[in-house]
Amino acid sequence: MNPRKRSMIYMLAQSYAIEILGALAKKPMRFTDLEDYGPNERTRSQRLKELEGRGLVTTTTLKIGRRPFVHYTLTDRGRVVLEKVRELSEL
């Protein structure tokens, strides 16, 4: 297995990574909305950065009133990876 695939599997095996992907598959969410899927803020922040770095999650800033809100959205690549993870879980 090549190192890039191995590091992707390792990243997905980290706590809350798959849970966050599953939540974002339903709808875009803000950081605070993801609390149920990663209760520790530091870990949740780290996972989101890793997922974004791998191209599985993207951020969108929406301005509501005067305040900007960052929403996390699952990318097409993220959907493919999540589907593969679900296939593996059925084995």
ABEGO torsion letter per residue (X at the ends): XBAAAAAAAAAAABBGAAAAAAAAAABBBBAAAAAAABABAAAAAAAAAAAAAAGABBBBBBBBEABBBBBBBBBAAAAAAAAAAAAAAAX
